[in-house]
Amino acid sequence: MEQLITITEEAALQIKDMMKQNEEEGAFLRVGVKGGGCSGLSYGMGFAHEVEDGDQELELQGIKVLVDKDSVSILKGTVINYKQSMMGGGFTIDNPNAIASCGCGSSFKTATNAGTPEDC
């Protein structure tokens, strides 16, 4: 069975470091999708302390992850990575469900969900 989300070792190290810096050890990492961006949908990641109704709970690389029920089908098979470059570092999200993207992959749409596109 395909895993809902994969977090690479590089991304996990960065997330754990951010948790420590922000005194959020023990918090959940909430990963989700919301309307917006130039392609219609945007990714969101942040720390959470409450499990909400319908959340799917995962444990990846030692990190407790929450995905809201509306984002589960959109994020299926997604890989979260962290890459360092000459311009600095950042998280990258590889979503096999995205059929179009812009904004360095932070905005996208799927075949079944166009979201709510906005002007860039």
C-alpha distance (Angstrom), angle and dihedral (degrees) to the residues before:
residue distance angle dihedral
M1 . . .
E2 3.80 . .
Q3 3.78 114.3 .
L4 3.80 114.8 -117.8
I5 3.81 95.5 -133.2
T6 3.79 133.3 0.7
I7 3.81 122.1 -156.0
T8 3.80 114.1 -161.3
E9 3.78 120.8 -134.8
E10 3.83 90.4 -109.1
A11 3.82 92.0 53.2
A12 3.81 92.1 45.3
L13 3.81 91.7 53.3
Q14 3.81 90.2 50.3
I15 3.82 93.3 47.0
K16 3.81 92.0 48.7
D17 3.82 89.7 48.6
M18 3.82 90.5 50.7
M19 3.82 90.3 48.5
K20 3.79 89.8 53.0
Q21 3.83 94.0 45.9
N22 3.82 91.4 49.5
E23 3.83 94.3 41.8
E24 3.81 89.5 -117.4
E25 3.81 98.3 130.2
G26 3.77 107.7 146.3
A27 3.80 93.0 26.4
F28 3.78 123.4 122.7
L29 3.80 121.9 -110.9
R30 3.79 105.6 -128.5
V31 3.81 113.8 -153.5
G32 3.77 119.6 -174.5
V33 3.76 150.1 139.3
K34 3.79 128.9 -115.2
G35 3.79 135.2 178.1
G36 3.79 117.7 -89.9
G37 3.77 143.3 65.7
C38 3.79 126.6 95.8
S39 3.83 93.9 -67.9
G40 3.83 96.3 44.1
L41 3.82 105.2 -103.5
S42 3.81 131.3 62.3
Y43 3.79 132.3 -165.0
G44 3.76 121.5 -123.1
M45 3.80 130.1 -164.2
G46 3.77 127.5 176.5
F47 3.76 145.1 132.7
A48 3.80 120.5 -80.7
H49 3.78 134.7 -177.5
E50 3.81 100.7 -167.3
V51 3.80 131.3 65.5
E52 3.82 108.5 -137.7
D53 3.80 128.6 -151.3
G54 3.79 110.2 -77.2
D55 3.82 95.6 15.0
Q56 3.78 116.0 145.3
E57 3.80 111.2 -137.8
L58 3.81 121.0 -147.6
E59 3.78 135.1 172.0
L60 3.81 111.7 -144.7
Q61 3.81 125.5 172.1
G62 3.81 88.5 -17.3
I63 3.81 92.5 -53.4
K64 3.81 121.7 119.8
V65 3.81 106.4 -132.1
L66 3.81 130.4 -166.8
V67 3.81 125.0 -161.8
D68 3.81 119.5 -174.8
K69 3.81 117.1 -126.2
D70 3.83 93.7 -111.3
S71 3.83 92.2 55.3
V72 3.83 98.4 46.5
S73 3.83 97.5 85.8
I74 3.82 92.7 41.6
L75 3.82 93.9 50.5
K76 3.83 99.1 42.8
G77 3.82 108.4 135.6
T78 3.83 95.1 8.7
V79 3.82 119.5 153.1
I80 3.82 119.7 -151.9
N81 3.80 113.1 -157.6
Y82 3.80 136.5 168.6
K83 3.79 119.9 -138.3
Q84 3.77 129.3 -171.6
S85 3.81 118.9 -150.5
M86 3.81 140.1 162.8
M87 3.83 87.3 -86.8
G88 3.82 92.5 54.4
G89 3.76 131.3 -94.0
G90 3.73 135.2 -60.9
F91 3.76 146.2 162.7
T92 3.79 117.6 -93.5
I93 3.78 123.5 -159.3
D94 3.79 120.2 -155.2
N95 3.79 108.2 -166.0
P96 3.83 115.5 -179.8
N97 3.83 89.0 -160.9
A98 3.82 94.3 62.0
I99 3.82 112.8 102.9
A100 3.82 95.5 177.7
S101 3.78 132.6 18.2
C102 3.79 141.6 173.3
G103 3.77 136.9 173.0
C104 3.82 93.2 61.6
G105 3.80 90.0 -55.2
S106 3.80 96.2 -53.5
S107 3.81 91.7 112.3
F108 3.79 123.2 47.2
K109 3.80 146.9 142.5
T110 3.78 133.2 -139.5
A111 3.79 130.8 -142.6
T112 3.81 90.4 -100.2
N113 3.82 102.0 32.3
A114 3.80 122.5 49.5
G115 3.81 93.7 172.6
T116 3.79 117.9 -162.0
P117 3.82 110.4 -52.5
E118 3.80 118.0 -148.8
D119 3.79 132.5 -168.5
C120 3.80 113.2 -93.4
